[in-house]
Structure formats: structure tokens, C-alpha cells
Amino acid sequence: MTTTVTAPSVRRRSAADRVGWIAALWAASYGVVHLVWVVTGSGFPFGTNLGDPASPLRAITPGAGAPVFAGVLLVTAVVLVTMAGPAATRLRGVTRAAAAAWCGLVAAGFVVLVPTMSVLAILGYAPALIIGAPFGWPEQVDYGRIFNWAIANQVWSLAGGALVGAATVTFLRRTRGACASCGRAPGVSPAHRLDRAARWAVGVSVAVPLVYAVTRFAWLFGIPLALSGEELRELRAGGGQWAGAALGAFAVVGAVLSVGLVARWGEVFPRWIPVLRGRRVPVPLAVVPATTVALALLSAGVGILVSDMGLTALREQDWFILPMALWPMWGVALGFATSAYATRRRGTCRSCGQEA
């Protein structure tokens, strides 16, 4: 059954109308920055300069990486401008597919391959660092090593990859005659049956972090789960069990919040929350953090799996790697559940006027 509606005579501009231009600006400006690194021979923050054994790009040298990044980014900027401009609707067939495929691969590269586990670690440790900073806890934390130039570039790459991905989706919508904002075709609002799949995705998004949390809490109580007794003693000697417990707590909170993507309290604030009780939960309040975590999980999980440590652990069937080996699945599941949540709550599109 379909519902036909009349589109408004004056179409409202939306974020979808600007995302392609913003993504093009990101690609062009970052490409120029890489050109500067090519000319100066310094500043390239990835590959061998980063020195992170968990980075998929760890073997790339600045001399090879900087010009390749510059070329890819500048070409992407040109493609994005074409995709965002009025000529985009005339792209058909192979040309349309090639433009979307190029930008899709670039988006995936900057989301999955460029960031490392450091981004996810910062998200995990952030609550403890923010709460403990006024009290001098955790002790001996060098914030200069946590919030540095290399990490800033990884965050910038992650954000840019997400922008390019969003611009690609918008382009595909426009070129098939759908609304760039909501993806619905003019005059027709198809029924979405994502709820059942979303519940399975949320189930994965709850199970995986709980598996991770159980191992970290076990270390806190001296239980050598997924570790040998000697490895656990070394960990506890350095106080690492407390950091693990903090990450475990963050994982539990994430698991609980994931349930909100399919539960009523994820749409309306529950009664026990002062001031906000009974009010509708703003969609960005749920979608933005969940999407950020999903992207960080995906990049961190891939980085762990292709690292020397991860490859060795998989080869030797070391159970220590299991919770982290599941991160890519967690990221994909959380991303799907978040997309389904956003689709369910989109309501009447402010751009095209169609109803859900």
C-alpha cells in the first residue's frame, strides 16, 4: 500500500543540499595540506611517521604516502563538485556508477583504514579523563600524548570520510529521482520493514560489548579470562586492570544505550529523568554519537585484525583477541541499527513534504 502526497510548491533547502559542497571543501583543503607535506618533506602524520603497529597503513612512507593522499583527495574534490552541482542529474550509467564507486571507496578508506584504535580508545577513556581530571586521576596521564597532531588528523580523516560517504548517498538519491534528504521517491512513501532486522542488529550491538566487558571486569577481580596467569599479573602490576575496567564500563553503557535504538525510551525520555521526562528524544542526540562510535569501532577492529599482534593472535588462536576481533561486526550492526532508527523517526520530510 502506498500513500500519495503533494510536494510543496517551494522546496526547502536542507543539509543534504550542502553536504556535497562541504565534502568537496574538506577534500580540496586536506589535499592542499598533503601537497604542503610533499613540498616540505615533513608533517605527514600517517604510516611510518605514526609508528602505530595496529595501523593498516603502518608500512607507508611519507615520501610515498603524502603524494598519493594529495592526488586522491584532489581528484575526489573534483568528483564531489561534479556530484553536488546541477550537472549531476545528467550523469547516467557507467559515469554515475564510477563517480559513486570512487567516492565510496575513498569514504571507506578514510573511515576504515586511516584511523587507528587510538580514536576508539579516546572515546572509551574520555568519561574517566573528564571526571577524574579535576582530582588528578588517573595519575601520570600525559594529555599531550592523548590529544596530539596525529590523533587530530585521524579524527579529521574519520569526519571527512563520513562526509564523503554522506555526499555519495545524496548523489545516488538525486540521480534516481528521490529526495536527497530522505531518500523517498516523489509522490510515493514506501513502507519500511526494518524493525525486525534492527532488533537483530541491536542484539549484536549488546552481546559484543558485554563479551568485551566481562573480560575486563574479570581482570579487575584477578580472574585470568582470555589471559594467562603471568600476563594478568603483569597487567595488574602496572595498574592496567583499572583502565580495562573503565573501558568495560563504557562498553556496558554503550550496550544499554544501543537498546534505545529499538525501545520506546529511545524516542521519548523516560519518567525518571528530571526536566526532560515525556519529551521526545532529538534524533541527532541518538544518531550522532551512535554513528561516531560505529565508525570508530569499524576502524579500530580492522586495525587490530591486520596488526602484527592481531595476526599472531589469530594464528595461535589466542583468546585475548576475540573481543576485539568482533569489533567490526559490532560497528556494522550498530551502524545498521542507527540507520534504521533514523529512518523510523524521520517523519514528514521538511524538504519534499512526504510522510513516513
ChimeraX attribute file (.defattr): number of C-alpha atoms within 10 A of each C-alpha:
attribute: neighborCount
match mode: 1-to-1
recipient: residues
	/A:1	6
	/A:2	9
	/A:3	12
	/A:4	12
	/A:5	14
	/A:6	11
	/A:7	13
	/A:8	12
	/A:9	8
	/A:10	9
	/A:11	11
	/A:12	12
	/A:13	12
	/A:14	14
	/A:15	11
	/A:16	20
	/A:17	19
	/A:18	13
	/A:19	21
	/A:20	28
	/A:21	21
	/A:22	20
	/A:23	26
	/A:24	27
	/A:25	18
	/A:26	23
	/A:27	26
	/A:28	21
	/A:29	16
	/A:30	21
	/A:31	24
	/A:32	17
	/A:33	16
	/A:34	26
	/A:35	20
	/A:36	17
	/A:37	20
	/A:38	21
	/A:39	10
	/A:40	10
	/A:41	13
	/A:42	14
	/A:43	16
	/A:44	24
	/A:45	20
	/A:46	25
	/A:47	21
	/A:48	17
	/A:49	16
	/A:50	18
	/A:51	13
	/A:52	18
	/A:53	19
	/A:54	22
	/A:55	27
	/A:56	22
	/A:57	22
	/A:58	18
	/A:59	16
	/A:60	15
	/A:61	15
	/A:62	21
	/A:63	13
	/A:64	11
	/A:65	20
	/A:66	26
	/A:67	18
	/A:68	15
	/A:69	18
	/A:70	23
	/A:71	15
	/A:72	16
	/A:73	23
	/A:74	22
	/A:75	16
	/A:76	24
	/A:77	26
	/A:78	14
	/A:79	19
	/A:80	29
	/A:81	18
	/A:82	19
	/A:83	28
	/A:84	24
	/A:85	13
	/A:86	9
	/A:87	10
	/A:88	19
	/A:89	18
	/A:90	11
	/A:91	14
	/A:92	12
	/A:93	8
	/A:94	9
	/A:95	11
	/A:96	17
	/A:97	12
	/A:98	13
	/A:99	20
	/A:100	21
	/A:101	13
	/A:102	17
	/A:103	26
	/A:104	19
	/A:105	14
	/A:106	20
	/A:107	25
	/A:108	19
	/A:109	16
	/A:110	22
	/A:111	27
	/A:112	24
	/A:113	20
	/A:114	23
	/A:115	32
	/A:116	30
	/A:117	19
	/A:118	21
	/A:119	22
	/A:120	21
	/A:121	15
	/A:122	14
	/A:123	15
	/A:124	21
	/A:125	15
	/A:126	15
	/A:127	14
	/A:128	16
	/A:129	17
	/A:130	11
	/A:131	12
	/A:132	13
	/A:133	13
	/A:134	8
	/A:135	10
	/A:136	11
	/A:137	13
	/A:138	13
	/A:139	9
	/A:140	7
	/A:141	12
	/A:142	8
	/A:143	9
	/A:144	8
	/A:145	10
	/A:146	15
	/A:147	13
	/A:148	10
	/A:149	12
	/A:150	19
	/A:151	20
	/A:152	15
	/A:153	17
	/A:154	21
	/A:155	19
	/A:156	17
	/A:157	23
	/A:158	26
	/A:159	19
	/A:160	23
	/A:161	27
	/A:162	22
	/A:163	21
	/A:164	30
	/A:165	24
	/A:166	18
	/A:167	29
	/A:168	25
	/A:169	19
	/A:170	24
	/A:171	27
	/A:172	20
	/A:173	19
	/A:174	21
	/A:175	17
	/A:176	13
	/A:177	13
	/A:178	19
	/A:179	20
	/A:180	23
	/A:181	19
	/A:182	23
	/A:183	19
	/A:184	19
	/A:185	17
	/A:186	16
	/A:187	17
	/A:188	17
	/A:189	17
	/A:190	14
	/A:191	10
	/A:192	10
	/A:193	10
	/A:194	15
	/A:195	14
	/A:196	10
	/A:197	14
	/A:198	22
	/A:199	18
	/A:200	14
	/A:201	26
	/A:202	26
	/A:203	18
	/A:204	22
	/A:205	28
	/A:206	23
	/A:207	15
	/A:208	22
	/A:209	25
	/A:210	21
	/A:211	17
	/A:212	21
	/A:213	22
	/A:214	18
	/A:215	20
	/A:216	25
	/A:217	20
	/A:218	17
	/A:219	22
	/A:220	20
	/A:221	11
	/A:222	13
	/A:223	15
	/A:224	17
	/A:225	16
	/A:226	18
	/A:227	17
	/A:228	12
	/A:229	13
	/A:230	9
	/A:231	12
	/A:232	19
	/A:233	17
	/A:234	12
	/A:235	17
	/A:236	15
	/A:237	10
	/A:238	9
	/A:239	12
	/A:240	16
	/A:241	22
	/A:242	17
	/A:243	16
	/A:244	22
	/A:245	20
	/A:246	19
	/A:247	24
	/A:248	23
	/A:249	20
	/A:250	19
	/A:251	22
	/A:252	21
	/A:253	14
	/A:254	18
	/A:255	22
	/A:256	15
	/A:257	19
	/A:258	23
	/A:259	18
	/A:260	17
	/A:261	26
	/A:262	21
	/A:263	13
	/A:264	11
	/A:265	17
	/A:266	20
	/A:267	19
	/A:268	16
	/A:269	18
	/A:270	16
	/A:271	12
	/A:272	9
	/A:273	9
	/A:274	9
	/A:275	9
	/A:276	13
	/A:277	14
	/A:278	15
	/A:279	12
	/A:280	13
	/A:281	16
	/A:282	13
	/A:283	14
	/A:284	11
	/A:285	10
	/A:286	19
	/A:287	17
	/A:288	12
	/A:289	11
	/A:290	22
	/A:291	20
	/A:292	17
	/A:293	20
	/A:294	25
	/A:295	26
	/A:296	26
	/A:297	28
	/A:298	26
	/A:299	30
	/A:300	30
	/A:301	27
	/A:302	24
	/A:303	28
	/A:304	23
	/A:305	23
	/A:306	17
	/A:307	19
	/A:308	14
	/A:309	14
	/A:310	23
	/A:311	14
	/A:312	14
	/A:313	16
	/A:314	17
	/A:315	9
	/A:316	9
	/A:317	11
	/A:318	13
	/A:319	15
	/A:320	16
	/A:321	19
	/A:322	17
	/A:323	18
	/A:324	23
	/A:325	20
	/A:326	20
	/A:327	25
	/A:328	23
	/A:329	19
	/A:330	26
	/A:331	27
	/A:332	18
	/A:333	23
	/A:334	29
	/A:335	25
	/A:336	20
	/A:337	30
	/A:338	26
	/A:339	17
	/A:340	22
	/A:341	23
	/A:342	17
	/A:343	15
	/A:344	16
	/A:345	12
	/A:346	14
	/A:347	13
	/A:348	12
	/A:349	17
	/A:350	16
	/A:351	20
	/A:352	27
	/A:353	21
	/A:354	23
	/A:355	18
	/A:356	18
